[in-house]
Amino acid sequence: SQQGEEDPQALSIQEGENATMNCSYKTSINNLQWYRQNSGRGLVHLILIRSNEREKHSGRLRVTLDTSKKSSSLLITASRAADTASYFCATASGGSYIPTFGRGTSLIVHP
Amino acid sequence: DGGITQSPKYLFRKEGQNVTLSCEQNLNHDAMYWYRQDPGQGLRLIYYSQIVNDFQKGDIAEGYSVSREKKESFPLTVTSAQKNPTAFYLCASSIEQLGKNIQYFGAGTRLSVL
């Protein structure tokens, strides 16, 4: 069964704007990852945040984790047309570290 | 070039036919995975293998079979028992270290039914 659910399902913005995607999950997690998928391609890992971390940065990406609300957000700052892709959160929980993927947010960045 | 190679990129299956999707990795990863992705959906785990000669069913294993005879290879067979095989199939590999399981994906195989 799917653990994380992304919101919104689709997001359309102009180049230069910030894009924020959210992920909510139901049970306690060990860690949460964000992946990116360009159309018709495989997924690429972006960032992993552990359950005892609150915020991580990687370049223009900022991920936050609020375990009390069981939610995470991915912020892409100063978006570019090349950021157009689907973004998935993936959670690992219990005794398994195999991630369970959500349905994704489709991001379109208009030049 | 290190990575995951899936072939073919496109595959067509006739009714009652078994087809095999190839997945090869040269990352020296112990674990390999097969996922199915339907339009607008997330990834659903079909099978995974954490070591050679051993594999486990995922959430949607019915109608599929796998083998893991070599560390580098994890082929997926879509059998005639899978009545709705049309989907995008993704193979991944990973090393689990310090509680992290970061997955590396191939480019996928798109399977359609004729």
Backbone of each chain as ProteinMPNN parsed JSONL, in Angstrom:
{"seq_chain_A": "SQQGEEDPQALSIQEGENATMNCSYKTSINNLQWYRQNSGRGLVHLILIRSNEREKHSGRLRVTLDTSKKSSSLLITASRAADTASYFCATASGGSYIPTFGRGTSLIVHP", "coords_chain_A": {"N_chain_A": [[0.851, -1.194, 0.0], [0.362, 2.329, -0.559], [2.311, 4.779, 1.024], [3.117, 7.555, 1.241], [1.451, 10.575, 0.273], [1.294, 12.909, -2.236], [0.856, 16.443, -2.593], [0.207, 19.475, -4.278], [-1.556, 17.541, -6.877], [-0.881, 18.463, -9.351], [1.081, 21.178, -10.565], [1.583, 24.388, -11.768], [3.772, 26.82, -12.816], [5.57, 29.951, -13.278], [8.79, 30.493, -14.717], [11.434, 31.196, -12.473], [9.833, 31.577, -10.263], [9.054, 30.165, -6.995], [8.576, 26.71, -6.185], [6.471, 24.655, -4.345], [5.961, 21.537, -2.932], [4.049, 19.08, -1.246], [4.059, 16.33, 1.065], [2.248, 13.874, 2.622], [1.98, 11.412, 5.174], [1.085, 8.251, 6.739], [1.958, 6.527, 8.847], [4.563, 6.183, 11.369], [7.883, 6.997, 10.36], [11.139, 5.909, 9.163], [12.823, 7.261, 7.465], [12.569, 9.728, 4.84], [12.35, 10.201, 1.39], [12.913, 12.205, -1.547], [12.241, 12.048, -5.0], [12.838, 12.605, -8.47], [11.221, 12.523, -11.657], [11.641, 12.654, -15.0], [9.63, 12.959, -17.943], [8.666, 9.824, -19.114], [10.979, 8.575, -18.268], [13.375, 7.036, -15.949], [13.399, 7.234, -12.3], [15.109, 9.72, -10.365], [17.138, 10.103, -7.575], [16.803, 12.704, -5.207], [17.023, 13.812, -2.553], [17.429, 12.81, 0.854], [15.868, 12.64, 3.987], [16.215, 12.11, 7.408], [14.256, 10.699, 10.115], [14.863, 12.056, 12.444], [15.688, 14.511, 11.677], [15.024, 17.908, 10.692], [15.238, 19.685, 8.626], [16.696, 19.913, 5.387], [19.118, 20.851, 2.924], [19.879, 21.112, -0.54], [21.55, 22.458, -2.974], [19.316, 24.241, -4.948], [17.214, 23.091, -3.674], [15.065, 22.569, -0.904], [14.2, 20.71, 1.821], [11.766, 19.938, 4.215], [10.757, 18.374, 7.277], [8.141, 17.372, 9.258], [7.474, 15.56, 11.816], [5.492, 15.439, 13.715], [3.228, 16.254, 12.421], [3.238, 14.436, 10.477], [4.267, 14.992, 7.867], [5.959, 16.28, 4.951], [7.78, 18.73, 3.082], [8.817, 19.825, -0.133], [10.753, 22.278, -1.448], [11.471, 24.083, -4.282], [13.58, 26.5, -5.257], [13.641, 29.525, -7.198], [12.741, 28.504, -9.79], [13.316, 26.681, -12.863], [12.765, 26.122, -16.385], [13.763, 23.626, -16.946], [13.256, 22.229, -14.644], [10.843, 21.078, -14.908], [8.959, 18.266, -14.359], [7.947, 15.166, -12.778], [7.51, 14.782, -9.29], [8.295, 12.733, -6.606], [7.542, 11.553, -3.348], [8.99, 9.272, -1.021], [8.654, 6.886, 1.433], [10.154, 5.191, 4.203], [9.519, 2.748, 6.552], [8.969, 1.12, 9.755], [10.512, -2.066, 10.117], [11.678, -2.199, 7.682], [13.752, -0.764, 5.198], [13.103, -0.322, 2.643], [11.854, 1.884, 0.294], [8.532, 3.248, 0.014], [6.552, 4.481, -2.525], [4.811, 7.54, -3.289], [2.074, 9.001, -5.259], [2.922, 11.178, -6.67], [3.747, 14.591, -7.688], [3.032, 16.569, -10.411], [4.999, 18.85, -11.971], [5.033, 21.786, -13.823], [7.031, 24.112, -15.358], [6.877, 27.16, -16.754], [8.583, 28.811, -19.394]], "CA_chain_A": [[0.0, 0.0, 0.0], [1.15, 3.538, -0.675], [2.466, 5.453, 2.285], [3.08, 9.0, 1.079], [0.543, 11.164, -0.706], [1.764, 14.243, -2.561], [-0.137, 17.484, -2.83], [-0.917, 19.145, -5.153], [-1.276, 16.543, -7.914], [-0.259, 19.176, -10.455], [1.483, 22.536, -10.213], [2.054, 25.097, -12.957], [4.324, 28.098, -12.376], [6.456, 30.634, -14.21], [10.224, 30.431, -14.425], [11.847, 32.172, -11.472], [9.006, 31.423, -9.055], [9.335, 29.007, -6.152], [7.593, 25.621, -6.251], [6.391, 23.892, -3.103], [5.18, 20.308, -2.98], [3.902, 18.499, 0.078], [3.878, 14.881, 1.153], [1.73, 13.444, 3.928], [2.063, 9.964, 5.341], [0.163, 7.8, 7.786], [2.592, 5.875, 9.993], [5.91, 6.68, 11.681], [8.847, 6.645, 9.324], [12.573, 5.932, 9.448], [13.328, 8.359, 6.66], [11.728, 10.116, 3.716], [13.167, 10.629, 0.256], [12.271, 12.822, -2.702], [12.775, 11.657, -6.292], [12.341, 13.337, -9.639], [11.072, 11.707, -12.854], [11.327, 13.309, -16.26], [8.614, 12.212, -18.677], [9.104, 8.618, -19.804], [12.301, 8.157, -17.817], [13.436, 6.508, -14.594], [13.454, 8.222, -11.215], [16.431, 10.129, -9.898], [17.109, 10.498, -6.176], [17.16, 14.106, -4.962], [17.433, 14.119, -1.185], [16.892, 11.955, 1.909], [15.844, 13.263, 5.311], [15.944, 11.11, 8.432], [13.138, 11.068, 10.999], [15.316, 12.955, 13.509], [16.093, 15.77, 11.055], [13.89, 18.798, 10.43], [15.419, 20.431, 7.379], [17.927, 19.655, 4.638], [19.251, 21.64, 1.716], [20.767, 20.636, -1.59], [21.437, 23.414, -4.07], [18.064, 25.016, -4.892], [16.194, 22.275, -3.01], [14.981, 22.595, 0.556], [13.215, 19.737, 2.3], [11.46, 19.978, 5.639], [10.038, 17.216, 7.793], [7.432, 17.605, 10.513], [6.986, 14.226, 12.192], [4.258, 15.553, 14.508], [2.126, 16.371, 11.458], [3.441, 13.396, 9.47], [4.3, 15.628, 6.558], [7.214, 16.818, 4.453], [7.62, 19.599, 1.926], [9.965, 20.037, -1.022], [10.74, 23.608, -2.033], [12.454, 24.352, -5.332], [13.647, 27.95, -5.378], [14.034, 30.085, -8.499], [12.564, 27.371, -10.697], [13.712, 26.794, -14.257], [11.98, 25.247, -17.268], [14.346, 22.286, -16.848], [12.73, 21.563, -13.44], [9.597, 20.417, -15.288], [9.088, 16.834, -14.098], [7.12, 14.698, -11.661], [8.299, 14.653, -8.066], [7.707, 11.705, -5.748], [8.114, 11.273, -2.042], [9.076, 7.84, -0.744], [8.877, 6.717, 2.87], [10.582, 3.898, 4.727], [9.001, 2.662, 7.919], [9.039, -0.185, 10.385], [11.793, -2.754, 10.041], [12.182, -2.207, 6.306], [14.198, 0.518, 4.656], [12.676, -0.221, 1.243], [10.913, 3.015, 0.227], [7.214, 3.142, -0.609], [6.405, 5.724, -3.28], [3.503, 8.162, -3.476], [1.612, 9.143, -6.646], [3.706, 12.223, -7.306], [3.265, 15.919, -8.107], [3.512, 16.941, -11.745], [5.375, 20.264, -11.989], [5.343, 22.4, -15.117], [7.614, 25.442, -15.217], [6.777, 27.842, -18.046], [9.697, 29.751, -19.62]], "C_chain_A": [[0.883, 1.239, 0.0], [1.153, 4.266, 0.643], [2.298, 6.961, 2.119], [2.073, 9.43, 0.029], [0.987, 12.592, -0.957], [0.597, 15.187, -2.842], [0.607, 18.759, -3.214], [-0.569, 18.03, -6.141], [-0.549, 17.185, -9.081], [-0.01, 20.611, -10.051], [2.075, 23.185, -11.459], [2.515, 26.485, -12.532], [5.17, 28.709, -13.482], [7.905, 30.471, -13.756], [10.577, 31.544, -13.429], [11.041, 32.103, -10.19], [9.484, 30.214, -8.252], [8.214, 27.988, -6.296], [7.634, 24.851, -4.942], [5.459, 22.704, -3.282], [5.166, 19.687, -1.594], [3.666, 17.001, -0.005], [3.365, 14.571, 2.546], [1.765, 11.926, 3.99], [1.321, 9.56, 6.602], [0.847, 7.233, 9.03], [3.995, 6.428, 10.209], [6.924, 6.156, 10.678], [10.272, 6.612, 9.875], [13.237, 7.083, 8.698], [12.363, 8.622, 5.516], [12.644, 10.63, 2.616], [12.289, 11.351, -0.755], [13.03, 12.404, -3.954], [12.13, 12.505, -7.372], [12.26, 12.365, -10.814], [10.744, 12.598, -14.043], [10.429, 12.377, -17.067], [9.208, 11.01, -19.396], [10.464, 8.099, -19.402], [12.224, 7.52, -16.434], [13.5, 7.623, -13.567], [14.901, 8.505, -10.833], [16.295, 10.619, -8.464], [17.554, 11.941, -6.024], [17.736, 14.295, -3.564], [16.754, 13.138, -0.23], [16.949, 12.71, 3.214], [15.446, 12.203, 6.322], [14.844, 11.612, 9.37], [13.566, 12.015, 12.114], [15.851, 14.284, 12.962], [14.868, 16.589, 10.73], [14.012, 19.493, 9.089], [16.731, 20.007, 6.725], [17.916, 20.473, 3.363], [20.158, 20.916, 0.745], [20.593, 21.555, -2.782], [20.188, 24.265, -3.931], [16.923, 24.26, -4.204], [16.26, 22.449, -1.504], [13.871, 21.638, 0.957], [13.024, 19.931, 3.797], [10.673, 18.735, 6.019], [9.424, 17.582, 9.13], [6.805, 16.278, 10.932], [5.718, 14.307, 13.033], [3.04, 15.659, 13.6], [2.201, 15.282, 10.4], [3.427, 14.001, 8.058], [5.698, 16.152, 6.246], [6.903, 17.763, 3.307], [8.944, 19.687, 1.178], [9.787, 21.409, -1.658], [11.841, 23.695, -3.077], [12.459, 25.868, -5.521], [14.099, 28.354, -6.788], [13.934, 29.038, -9.596], [12.944, 27.719, -12.134], [12.847, 25.867, -15.096], [12.471, 23.797, -17.173], [13.895, 21.543, -15.585], [11.409, 20.853, -13.73], [9.768, 18.908, -15.21], [8.009, 16.451, -13.095], [8.032, 14.452, -10.465], [7.561, 13.719, -7.116], [8.364, 11.717, -4.375], [8.058, 9.768, -1.816], [9.448, 7.676, 0.721], [9.316, 5.3, 3.192], [10.142, 3.851, 6.179], [9.102, 1.25, 8.446], [10.438, -0.768, 10.276], [12.412, -2.749, 8.659], [12.63, -0.816, 5.9], [13.882, 0.635, 3.178], [11.639, 0.88, 1.145], [9.613, 2.638, -0.461], [6.892, 4.494, -1.225], [4.968, 6.216, -3.301], [3.184, 8.308, -4.955], [2.29, 10.294, -7.378], [2.968, 13.525, -7.553], [3.884, 16.218, -9.461], [3.759, 18.44, -11.77], [5.674, 20.705, -13.414], [5.843, 23.803, -14.84], [7.64, 26.08, -16.607], [7.898, 28.848, -18.22], [9.189, 31.188, -19.728]], "O_chain_A": [[2.01, 1.209, 0.494], [0.123, 4.364, 1.31], [1.45, 7.575, 2.767], [1.866, 8.746, -0.973], [1.056, 13.4, -0.03], [-0.483, 14.776, -3.266], [1.57, 19.11, -2.534], [0.589, 17.621, -6.23], [0.29, 16.555, -9.726], [-0.782, 21.198, -9.293], [2.947, 22.619, -12.119], [1.739, 27.245, -11.953], [5.452, 28.067, -14.494], [8.192, 30.331, -12.567], [10.09, 32.67, -13.53], [11.516, 32.526, -9.136], [10.215, 29.36, -8.754], [7.055, 28.346, -6.502], [8.701, 24.444, -4.484], [4.32, 22.848, -3.725], [6.151, 19.758, -0.86], [3.152, 16.479, -0.995], [3.977, 14.962, 3.539], [1.6, 11.246, 2.977], [0.969, 10.402, 7.428], [0.368, 7.436, 10.146], [4.552, 7.073, 9.32], [6.832, 5.021, 10.21], [10.568, 7.207, 10.911], [14.098, 7.781, 9.233], [11.455, 7.832, 5.259], [13.583, 11.385, 2.866], [11.078, 11.135, -0.813], [14.26, 12.397, -3.99], [11.035, 13.042, -7.207], [13.113, 11.49, -10.961], [9.684, 13.223, -14.083], [10.464, 11.159, -16.894], [10.139, 11.15, -20.19], [11.048, 7.274, -20.105], [11.158, 7.466, -15.821], [13.636, 8.798, -13.908], [15.783, 7.655, -10.958], [15.44, 11.452, -8.168], [18.543, 12.364, -6.622], [18.813, 14.87, -3.406], [15.635, 12.692, -0.483], [17.955, 13.349, 3.526], [14.466, 11.484, 6.129], [14.543, 12.805, 9.407], [12.724, 12.712, 12.68], [16.404, 15.086, 13.713], [13.788, 16.039, 10.515], [13.005, 19.854, 8.479], [17.735, 19.774, 7.398], [16.862, 20.756, 2.793], [21.08, 20.203, 1.142], [19.611, 21.452, -3.517], [20.008, 24.939, -2.918], [15.793, 24.746, -4.161], [17.335, 22.475, -0.904], [12.739, 21.748, 0.485], [13.989, 20.071, 4.548], [10.008, 18.124, 5.182], [10.118, 18.051, 10.031], [5.728, 15.918, 10.456], [4.943, 13.352, 13.067], [1.95, 15.212, 13.958], [1.338, 15.201, 9.525], [2.673, 13.57, 7.186], [6.5, 16.426, 7.139], [5.881, 17.618, 2.635], [10.025, 19.633, 1.764], [8.787, 21.667, -2.328], [13.005, 23.414, -2.79], [11.443, 26.449, -5.904], [14.829, 27.629, -7.463], [14.925, 28.722, -10.254], [12.898, 28.875, -12.555], [12.258, 24.923, -14.568], [11.685, 22.859, -17.304], [14.133, 20.34, -15.47], [10.911, 20.106, -12.888], [10.61, 18.333, -15.9], [7.254, 17.3, -12.621], [9.161, 13.982, -10.603], [6.369, 13.884, -6.856], [9.579, 11.871, -4.252], [7.19, 9.079, -2.352], [10.429, 8.251, 1.194], [8.906, 4.339, 2.54], [10.363, 4.793, 6.939], [9.297, 0.301, 7.686], [11.43, -0.041, 10.336], [13.528, -3.231, 8.469], [11.979, 0.181, 6.215], [14.332, 1.572, 2.518], [10.628, 0.824, 1.846], [9.588, 1.827, -1.387], [6.946, 5.524, -0.553], [4.027, 5.424, -3.328], [3.918, 7.81, -5.808], [2.224, 10.361, -8.605], [1.739, 13.565, -7.619], [5.099, 16.133, -9.638], [2.823, 19.223, -11.607], [6.465, 20.079, -14.12], [5.173, 24.592, -14.174], [8.329, 25.608, -17.512], [8.157, 29.652, -17.324], [9.983, 32.11, -19.918]]}, "seq_chain_B": "DGGITQSPKYLFRKEGQNVTLSCEQNLNHDAMYWYRQDPGQGLRLIYYSQIVNDFQKGDIAEGYSVSREKKESFPLTVTSAQKNPTAFYLCASSIEQLGKNIQYFGAGTRLSVL", "coords_chain_B": {"N_chain_B": [[30.759, 3.519, -17.809], [28.716, 3.745, -15.096], [25.697, 2.168, -14.027], [22.175, 1.407, -14.455], [20.787, -0.751, -16.757], [18.072, -1.139, -18.797], [16.254, -3.256, -20.943], [14.008, -4.379, -23.559], [13.401, -0.96, -24.722], [10.829, -0.526, -25.587], [8.106, -2.806, -25.674], [6.043, -5.341, -26.975], [3.27, -7.35, -26.311], [1.627, -10.329, -27.142], [-1.614, -11.842, -26.81], [-1.751, -14.334, -24.307], [0.95, -14.761, -24.264], [4.201, -15.08, -22.822], [6.51, -12.638, -21.708], [9.83, -11.315, -21.367], [11.559, -8.968, -19.46], [14.555, -7.219, -19.41], [17.097, -6.46, -16.995], [20.027, -5.006, -16.042], [22.82, -4.313, -13.953], [25.741, -2.407, -13.159], [26.686, -1.451, -10.816], [27.489, -2.764, -8.634], [25.65, -3.3, -6.652], [23.852, -4.894, -4.01], [21.07, -5.263, -3.783], [18.121, -5.491, -5.799], [15.266, -4.336, -7.67], [11.892, -4.495, -8.956], [9.484, -2.388, -10.342], [6.151, -1.355, -11.084], [4.567, 1.101, -13.032], [1.678, 2.887, -13.521], [-0.269, 5.138, -15.604], [-0.244, 8.387, -14.225], [0.094, 7.411, -11.719], [1.764, 6.255, -8.726], [4.751, 4.329, -7.977], [4.563, 0.843, -7.896], [5.59, -1.941, -6.068], [6.83, -4.901, -7.425], [8.54, -7.244, -7.325], [11.439, -7.994, -5.31], [14.949, -8.368, -4.701], [17.4, -9.162, -2.431], [19.727, -10.419, -2.348], [21.856, -12.63, -4.213], [20.25, -15.419, -5.765], [17.993, -15.313, -4.209], [14.755, -13.982, -3.656], [11.941, -11.8, -3.1], [8.377, -11.441, -2.867], [6.638, -8.5, -3.836], [4.172, -5.928, -3.527], [2.454, -6.467, -5.65], [2.765, -9.059, -6.972], [1.477, -11.089, -8.384], [1.129, -12.871, -11.406], [3.584, -12.303, -12.366], [7.101, -13.207, -12.653], [10.433, -13.754, -11.406], [14.052, -14.002, -11.507], [17.25, -14.448, -9.932], [20.083, -15.043, -10.67], [22.578, -14.047, -11.035], [24.548, -11.422, -9.601], [24.482, -9.095, -11.061], [22.205, -9.112, -12.623], [18.656, -9.094, -13.065], [16.105, -10.308, -14.265], [12.7, -9.818, -15.333], [9.777, -11.622, -15.807], [6.791, -11.298, -17.492], [3.954, -12.953, -17.208], [1.407, -14.92, -18.933], [-0.619, -14.997, -17.171], [-0.91, -12.516, -16.111], [-3.259, -10.27, -16.487], [-3.605, -7.624, -17.148], [-1.234, -6.204, -18.378], [-0.232, -3.876, -19.486], [1.838, -1.212, -19.011], [4.364, 0.915, -17.506], [7.509, -0.238, -16.794], [9.851, -0.304, -14.256], [13.16, -0.806, -13.234], [15.309, -1.068, -10.445], [18.204, -0.529, -8.349], [20.0, -0.911, -5.249], [22.067, -0.043, -2.423], [21.941, -0.81, 0.938], [22.723, 1.23, 3.493], [23.645, 2.276, 6.686], [20.984, 2.643, 7.481], [19.902, 3.801, 5.242], [18.28, 3.573, 2.123], [18.866, 4.176, -0.865], [17.651, 4.476, -4.071], [18.556, 3.521, -7.361], [17.65, 4.036, -10.616], [16.732, 2.404, -13.707], [16.059, 3.297, -17.184], [13.612, 2.397, -17.897], [11.021, 0.199, -19.237], [8.515, 0.139, -21.608], [5.593, -1.56, -21.763], [3.227, -2.939, -23.907], [0.042, -4.303, -24.907], [-0.786, -6.256, -27.691]], "CA_chain_B": [[29.581, 4.208, -17.318], [27.996, 2.935, -14.131], [24.278, 2.425, -14.034], [21.193, 0.343, -14.649], [20.368, -0.826, -18.154], [16.866, -1.918, -19.043], [15.947, -3.47, -22.358], [14.04, -3.288, -24.525], [12.733, 0.265, -24.307], [9.42, -0.777, -25.869], [7.844, -4.231, -25.844], [4.643, -5.629, -27.253], [2.933, -8.727, -25.943], [0.394, -10.89, -27.699], [-2.437, -12.58, -25.843], [-1.269, -15.666, -23.952], [2.403, -14.838, -24.421], [5.089, -14.597, -21.768], [7.6, -11.783, -22.188], [10.84, -11.079, -20.334], [12.195, -7.663, -19.447], [15.922, -7.366, -18.921], [17.653, -5.421, -16.143], [21.429, -5.28, -15.706], [23.464, -3.196, -13.258], [27.181, -2.551, -12.916], [26.967, -0.623, -9.646], [27.877, -3.685, -7.559], [24.634, -3.249, -5.601], [23.314, -6.193, -3.623], [19.613, -5.346, -3.903], [17.485, -5.044, -7.04], [13.813, -4.19, -7.521], [11.047, -4.22, -10.109], [8.287, -1.603, -10.058], [5.206, -1.077, -12.155], [3.988, 2.452, -12.941], [0.547, 3.149, -14.406], [-0.387, 6.593, -15.833], [-0.696, 9.201, -13.112], [0.202, 6.651, -10.464], [3.093, 6.053, -8.176], [5.389, 3.061, -8.278], [4.148, -0.303, -7.066], [6.67, -2.923, -6.024], [6.441, -6.215, -7.931], [9.451, -8.202, -6.69], [12.755, -7.481, -5.004], [15.963, -9.357, -4.355], [18.431, -8.515, -1.622], [20.958, -11.187, -2.496], [21.769, -13.595, -5.311], [19.494, -16.663, -5.54], [16.89, -15.095, -3.273], [13.908, -12.847, -3.996], [10.719, -11.698, -2.304], [7.237, -10.798, -3.519], [6.234, -7.174, -3.401], [2.732, -5.728, -3.33], [1.632, -6.891, -6.807], [3.583, -10.091, -7.632], [0.689, -12.057, -9.153], [1.254, -12.752, -12.858], [4.982, -11.985, -12.673], [8.117, -14.056, -12.04], [11.791, -13.21, -11.503], [15.17, -14.852, -11.112], [18.447, -13.666, -9.585], [21.181, -16.007, -10.753], [23.816, -13.271, -10.975], [24.388, -10.168, -8.88], [24.278, -7.99, -11.987], [21.042, -9.287, -13.487], [17.395, -9.38, -12.368], [15.065, -10.259, -15.288], [11.291, -9.934, -14.944], [8.901, -12.235, -16.806], [5.373, -11.004, -17.38], [3.337, -14.178, -17.706], [0.068, -14.804, -19.511], [-1.562, -14.868, -16.051], [-1.079, -11.08, -15.816], [-4.312, -9.917, -17.454], [-3.527, -6.201, -17.501], [0.19, -5.942, -18.266], [0.173, -2.607, -20.097], [2.359, -0.313, -17.983], [5.776, 1.29, -17.591], [8.193, -1.065, -15.808], [11.112, 0.281, -13.827], [14.073, -1.619, -12.443], [16.173, -0.253, -9.609], [19.125, -1.24, -7.469], [20.377, -0.093, -4.095], [22.827, -0.554, -1.289], [21.379, -0.305, 2.183], [23.823, 1.595, 4.387], [23.329, 3.188, 7.79], [19.566, 2.933, 7.492], [19.468, 4.479, 4.021], [18.109, 2.738, 0.928], [18.693, 5.103, -1.976], [17.429, 3.638, -5.248], [19.056, 3.976, -8.655], [16.693, 3.488, -11.562], [16.937, 2.34, -15.14], [15.236, 4.209, -17.985], [12.272, 1.84, -18.017], [10.499, -0.523, -20.403], [7.079, 0.351, -21.764], [4.984, -2.785, -22.28], [1.857, -2.792, -24.414], [-0.58, -5.538, -25.378], [-1.288, -6.149, -29.061]], "C_chain_B": [[28.808, 3.33, -16.357], [26.522, 3.221, -14.196], [23.445, 1.175, -14.208], [20.74, 0.379, -16.1], [19.151, -1.713, -18.269], [16.673, -2.068, -20.545], [14.823, -4.479, -22.485], [13.358, -2.04, -23.985], [11.215, 0.139, -24.491], [9.232, -2.268, -26.142], [6.352, -4.431, -26.059], [4.384, -7.098, -26.956], [1.628, -9.133, -26.614], [-0.345, -11.632, -26.592], [-1.831, -13.956, -25.576], [0.236, -15.839, -24.003], [3.106, -14.402, -23.131], [6.152, -13.703, -22.395], [8.544, -11.51, -21.029], [11.496, -9.737, -20.545], [13.566, -7.829, -18.78], [16.313, -6.184, -18.039], [19.051, -5.841, -15.721], [22.005, -4.066, -14.994], [24.953, -3.49, -13.08], [27.617, -1.67, -11.748], [27.443, -1.453, -8.459], [26.921, -3.61, -6.365], [24.104, -4.647, -5.294], [21.833, -6.326, -3.972], [19.127, -4.821, -5.246], [15.979, -5.151, -6.902], [13.151, -4.047, -8.879], [9.793, -3.497, -9.628], [7.428, -1.528, -11.317], [4.65, 0.319, -11.931], [2.879, 2.576, -13.976], [0.371, 4.666, -14.522], [-0.937, 7.332, -14.624], [-0.587, 8.529, -11.759], [1.634, 6.644, -9.965], [3.654, 4.715, -8.589], [4.878, 1.988, -7.324], [5.187, -1.406, -7.194], [6.162, -4.298, -6.438], [7.237, -7.308, -7.211], [10.722, -7.454, -6.302], [13.671, -8.617, -4.571], [17.073, -8.648, -3.598], [19.761, -9.247, -1.716], [20.762, -12.195, -3.618], [21.057, -14.864, -4.85], [18.399, -16.529, -4.493], [16.089, -13.89, -3.733], [12.599, -12.946, -3.219], [9.607, -11.04, -3.12], [7.036, -9.411, -2.933], [4.727, -7.108, -3.273], [1.873, -6.319, -4.44], [2.34, -7.974, -7.61], [2.782, -11.022, -8.542], [0.804, -11.8, -10.649], [2.66, -12.405, -13.317], [5.898, -13.037, -12.068], [9.484, -13.435, -12.276], [12.801, -14.309, -11.219], [16.339, -13.952, -10.766], [19.616, -14.653, -9.501], [22.539, -15.327, -10.674], [23.542, -11.968, -10.26], [23.982, -9.044, -9.834], [22.921, -8.003, -12.678], [19.789, -9.681, -12.711], [16.257, -9.303, -13.392], [13.67, -10.489, -14.716], [10.511, -10.564, -16.088], [7.462, -11.871, -16.496], [4.64, -12.186, -18.001], [1.948, -13.907, -18.27], [-0.991, -14.679, -18.406], [-1.779, -13.407, -15.647], [-2.026, -10.525, -16.873], [-4.274, -8.462, -17.888], [-2.077, -5.742, -17.437], [0.641, -4.594, -18.803], [0.571, -1.612, -19.014], [3.801, 0.029, -18.327], [6.478, 0.539, -16.459], [9.573, -0.483, -15.525], [11.883, -0.691, -12.952], [14.961, -0.674, -11.648], [17.135, -1.142, -8.835], [19.489, -0.324, -6.311], [21.367, -0.824, -3.208], [22.175, 0.024, -0.049], [22.534, -0.044, 3.144], [23.317, 2.552, 5.441], [21.855, 3.597, 7.768], [19.065, 3.681, 6.279], [19.349, 3.463, 2.896], [17.8, 3.678, -0.219], [18.683, 4.281, -3.254], [17.93, 4.327, -6.508], [18.242, 3.266, -9.721], [17.246, 3.396, -12.973], [15.971, 3.267, -15.858], [13.85, 3.65, -18.267], [12.01, 1.081, -19.311], [8.998, -0.296, -20.453], [6.49, -0.872, -22.456], [3.553, -2.511, -22.699], [1.356, -4.141, -24.898], [-1.12, -5.325, -26.782], [-2.723, -6.65, -29.137]], "O_chain_B": [[28.294, 2.283, -16.749], [26.115, 4.365, -14.395], [23.936, 0.05, -14.121], [20.353, 1.431, -16.609], [19.18, -2.885, -17.893], [16.898, -1.133, -21.314], [14.678, -5.35, -21.627], [12.793, -2.071, -22.892], [10.429, 0.622, -23.676], [10.082, -2.911, -26.757], [5.518, -3.787, -25.423], [5.18, -7.97, -27.306], [0.659, -8.373, -26.644], [0.238, -11.997, -25.571], [-1.443, -14.66, -26.508], [0.743, -16.944, -23.806], [2.663, -13.48, -22.445], [6.636, -13.985, -23.491], [8.135, -11.475, -19.869], [11.931, -9.402, -21.646], [13.708, -8.48, -17.745], [15.914, -5.048, -18.298], [19.238, -6.897, -15.117], [21.725, -2.927, -15.369], [25.369, -4.631, -12.882], [28.755, -1.203, -11.692], [27.764, -0.907, -7.403], [27.32, -3.825, -5.22], [23.931, -5.473, -6.191], [21.393, -7.389, -4.411], [19.648, -3.835, -5.767], [15.472, -5.953, -6.118], [13.752, -3.549, -9.831], [9.136, -3.905, -8.67], [7.916, -1.623, -12.443], [4.303, 0.691, -10.81], [3.114, 2.392, -15.17], [0.81, 5.405, -13.641], [-1.967, 6.952, -14.066], [-1.119, 9.026, -10.767], [2.574, 6.98, -10.685], [3.096, 4.04, -9.455], [4.777, 2.199, -6.116], [5.607, -1.757, -8.297], [5.188, -4.803, -5.878], [6.661, -8.185, -6.567], [11.047, -6.418, -6.882], [13.222, -9.678, -4.137], [17.621, -7.653, -4.071], [20.786, -8.767, -1.232], [19.633, -12.568, -3.936], [21.228, -15.323, -3.72], [17.931, -17.53, -3.951], [16.663, -12.885, -4.155], [12.206, -14.014, -2.75], [9.871, -10.183, -3.963], [7.226, -9.169, -1.741], [4.077, -8.102, -2.952], [0.706, -6.641, -4.218], [2.503, -7.824, -8.821], [3.369, -11.684, -9.398], [0.607, -10.678, -11.116], [2.906, -12.231, -14.51], [5.535, -13.691, -11.09], [9.674, -12.679, -13.229], [12.454, -15.396, -10.756], [16.42, -12.821, -11.245], [20.064, -15.035, -8.42], [23.532, -15.948, -10.295], [22.422, -11.459, -10.305], [23.226, -8.148, -9.457], [22.525, -6.996, -13.265], [19.855, -10.508, -11.802], [15.51, -8.325, -13.392], [13.482, -11.241, -13.759], [10.58, -10.087, -17.22], [6.971, -12.099, -15.391], [4.711, -12.385, -19.214], [1.391, -12.821, -18.108], [-2.129, -14.297, -18.678], [-2.726, -13.098, -14.924], [-1.633, -10.334, -18.024], [-4.866, -8.111, -18.909], [-1.713, -4.974, -16.546], [1.791, -4.206, -18.595], [-0.257, -1.215, -18.195], [4.377, -0.482, -19.287], [6.09, 0.664, -15.297], [10.353, -0.209, -16.438], [11.327, -1.315, -12.049], [15.322, 0.399, -12.13], [16.913, -2.343, -8.686], [19.307, 0.891, -6.387], [21.485, -2.049, -3.241], [21.888, 1.22, 0.006], [23.234, -0.968, 3.559], [22.637, 3.529, 5.127], [21.523, 4.757, 8.009], [17.927, 4.153, 6.27], [20.209, 2.598, 2.735], [16.638, 3.952, -0.52], [19.591, 3.487, -3.498], [17.758, 5.53, -6.7], [18.154, 2.038, -9.729], [18.099, 4.183, -13.383], [15.161, 3.942, -15.224], [13.002, 4.35, -18.819], [12.674, 1.286, -20.327], [8.294, -0.51, -19.466], [6.842, -1.182, -23.594], [2.769, -1.929, -21.95], [2.144, -5.016, -25.256], [-1.821, -4.348, -27.046], [-3.324, -6.64, -30.212]]}, "name": "protein", "num_of_chains": 2, "seq": "SQQGEEDPQALSIQEGENATMNCSYKTSINNLQWYRQNSGRGLVHLILIRSNEREKHSGRLRVTLDTSKKSSSLLITASRAADTASYFCATASGGSYIPTFGRGTSLIVHPDGGITQSPKYLFRKEGQNVTLSCEQNLNHDAMYWYRQDPGQGLRLIYYSQIVNDFQKGDIAEGYSVSREKKESFPLTVTSAQKNPTAFYLCASSIEQLGKNIQYFGAGTRLSVL"}
